[in-house]
Each structure stands twice: as C-alpha cells, then as structure tokens.
Amino acid sequence: MLDALQGWADERGATLEQAAARHQKWFRELSPSEQEKLEALCCFEAMELYARAGVARTAQGLLRRLGSLAQKE
C-alpha cells in the first residue's frame, strides 16, 4: 500500500500525506487489526518526530496558547 501511495505521489509531484488523504478509503477498508497496527506505527513515528524536534514538555504552554486563541474567537 505504501508503495502505491508513494507511486501516486511521485507521479503527481505530491507529498505522501497528500496521497494518503486522497486514498483514505483504503485505510477505512483495512481490517480492525491492520488499522490498530497502522495506528501504533503512526503513534511511534509521531513520538520520534516530537523527540527530534525537541518539543518534550511543551504541552502545557501549547494548551494555554490554544485556550487564549479560542477565547478570542
């Protein structure tokens, strides 16, 4: 599936994220166990990205900022 998504993205000069969004029905058609594995993989990748970006322990500040923006709307 990843190769098909990457191929679509490469053909169109799109990102992998754009390809995944375009083909999201594939993800809905996965079995529950495959969906769970995919979710775990995404979570792991996100945690690695957060670690590399150095955003550990920034949640409280982010939540405060989002709260203040929401109050202004």
C-alpha atoms as a printed R data frame, in Angstrom:
   type eleno elety resid chain resno       x      y       z
1  ATOM     1    CA   MET     A     1   0.000  0.000   0.000
2  ATOM     2    CA   LEU     A     2   2.816  2.361   0.876
3  ATOM     3    CA   ASP     A     3   4.458  1.743  -2.495
4  ATOM     4    CA   ALA     A     4   1.173  2.508  -4.284
5  ATOM     5    CA   LEU     A     5   0.718  5.735  -2.313
6  ATOM     6    CA   GLN     A     6   4.316  6.784  -2.919
7  ATOM     7    CA   GLY     A     7   3.978  5.996  -6.623
8  ATOM     8    CA   TRP     A     8   0.829  8.132  -6.880
9  ATOM     9    CA   ALA     A     9   2.582 10.974  -5.065
10 ATOM    10    CA   ASP     A    10   5.690 10.736  -7.252
11 ATOM    11    CA   GLU     A    11   3.647 10.741 -10.466
12 ATOM    12    CA   ARG     A    12   1.840 13.894  -9.450
13 ATOM    13    CA   GLY     A    13   4.552 15.764  -7.573
14 ATOM    14    CA   ALA     A    14   2.535 15.386  -4.371
15 ATOM    15    CA   THR     A    15   3.556 14.512  -0.835
16 ATOM    16    CA   LEU     A    16   2.939 11.146   0.760
17 ATOM    17    CA   GLU     A    17   0.470 12.874   3.086
18 ATOM    18    CA   GLN     A    18  -1.492 14.188   0.107
19 ATOM    19    CA   ALA     A    19  -1.566 10.720  -1.417
20 ATOM    20    CA   ALA     A    20  -2.823  9.225   1.845
21 ATOM    21    CA   ALA     A    21  -5.553 11.854   2.120
22 ATOM    22    CA   ARG     A    22  -6.604 11.209  -1.470
23 ATOM    23    CA   HIS     A    23  -6.826  7.451  -0.878
24 ATOM    24    CA   GLN     A    24  -8.194  7.433   2.669
25 ATOM    25    CA   LYS     A    25 -10.916  4.887   1.796
26 ATOM    26    CA   TRP     A    26  -8.134  2.283   1.620
27 ATOM    27    CA   PHE     A    27  -7.497  2.866   5.301
28 ATOM    28    CA   ARG     A    28 -11.169  2.509   6.206
29 ATOM    29    CA   GLU     A    29 -11.271 -0.829   4.381
30 ATOM    30    CA   LEU     A    30  -8.431 -2.321   6.432
31 ATOM    31    CA   SER     A    31  -9.340 -4.953   8.992
32 ATOM    32    CA   PRO     A    32  -9.539 -3.774  12.620
33 ATOM    33    CA   SER     A    33  -6.234 -5.494  13.444
34 ATOM    34    CA   GLU     A    34  -4.499 -3.825  10.480
35 ATOM    35    CA   GLN     A    35  -5.953 -0.452  11.484
36 ATOM    36    CA   GLU     A    36  -4.626 -0.967  15.005
37 ATOM    37    CA   LYS     A    37  -1.132 -1.772  13.684
38 ATOM    38    CA   LEU     A    38  -1.203  1.292  11.442
39 ATOM    39    CA   GLU     A    39  -2.307  3.496  14.339
40 ATOM    40    CA   ALA     A    40   0.508  2.144  16.528
41 ATOM    41    CA   LEU     A    41   3.048  2.789  13.775
42 ATOM    42    CA   CYS     A    42   1.786  6.349  13.305
43 ATOM    43    CA   CYS     A    43   1.943  6.978  17.048
44 ATOM    44    CA   PHE     A    44   5.519  5.667  17.222
45 ATOM    45    CA   GLU     A    45   6.587  7.834  14.280
46 ATOM    46    CA   ALA     A    46   4.927 10.899  15.815
47 ATOM    47    CA   MET     A    47   6.703 10.338  19.122
48 ATOM    48    CA   GLU     A    48  10.044 10.093  17.320
49 ATOM    49    CA   LEU     A    49   9.305 13.293  15.412
50 ATOM    50    CA   TYR     A    50   8.426 15.112  18.636
51 ATOM    51    CA   ALA     A    51  11.654 13.899  20.235
52 ATOM    52    CA   ARG     A    52  13.769 15.049  17.285
53 ATOM    53    CA   ALA     A    53  12.010 18.414  17.247
54 ATOM    54    CA   GLY     A    54  12.694 18.893  20.959
55 ATOM    55    CA   VAL     A    55   9.085 19.554  21.876
56 ATOM    56    CA   ALA     A    56   9.007 17.475  25.043
57 ATOM    57    CA   ARG     A    57   7.138 19.118  27.919
58 ATOM    58    CA   THR     A    58   5.614 21.828  25.739
59 ATOM    59    CA   ALA     A    59   2.006 20.628  26.010
60 ATOM    60    CA   GLN     A    60   1.001 22.970  28.852
61 ATOM    61    CA   GLY     A    61   2.229 26.080  27.051
62 ATOM    62    CA   LEU     A    62   0.603 24.975  23.834
63 ATOM    63    CA   LEU     A    63  -2.705 24.331  25.578
64 ATOM    64    CA   ARG     A    64  -2.601 27.740  27.257
65 ATOM    65    CA   ARG     A    65  -1.947 29.429  23.908
66 ATOM    66    CA   LEU     A    66  -4.742 27.494  22.187
67 ATOM    67    CA   GLY     A    67  -7.087 28.377  25.040
68 ATOM    68    CA   SER     A    68  -6.340 32.067  24.727
69 ATOM    69    CA   LEU     A    69  -6.870 31.939  20.961
70 ATOM    70    CA   ALA     A    70 -10.165 30.094  21.404
71 ATOM    71    CA   GLN     A    71 -11.396 32.741  23.861
72 ATOM    72    CA   LYS     A    72 -10.716 35.469  21.303
73 ATOM    73    CA   GLU     A    73 -12.966 33.804  18.705
